[in-house]
Amino acid sequence: KGLGHGTQSHLRFLPERHTDFIFASLAEELGMIGSILVIFCLGGLLYRLLHLGTHTPSSSSRLIYLGTFAYLFFQTFVNIGMNIGIAPVTGVTLPLISYGGSSILATAITLGIASSCARSDRGKALIEIR
């Protein structure tokens, strides 16, 4: 329909269109290209967390990376699943996209901790030869 011209979201046919059903609103207004772009961006973030989690020498950092990956993957899967009708409507927001103070704050803190681990693990190698 075009940006700002979605009938389902602007005529309030979608309940909670800015939080729970943000993916449906984005899909209606931005089309398939916009939906795929959102999925690829979130997939890239998830891939990077999984890559960091499998290639870090520290077990505590591995747990942080994989926990952050699981947290974001679950939220993304449930939100997109309930938007396309394969999961029940539960009130889970889409990470970094949905409107909501506590959700974005929790996601930002979690990604900040993972980023801090990545920065501290950057200088360490899996095998260090002197």
Secondary structure, 3 states (H helix, E strand, C coil): CCCCCCHHHHCCCCCCCCCCCHHHHHHHHHHHHHHHHHHHHHHHHHHHHHHHHHCCCCHHHHHHHHHHHHHHHHHHHHHHHHHHCCCCCCCCCCCCCCCCHHHHHHHHHHHHHHHHHHHHHCCCCCCCCC
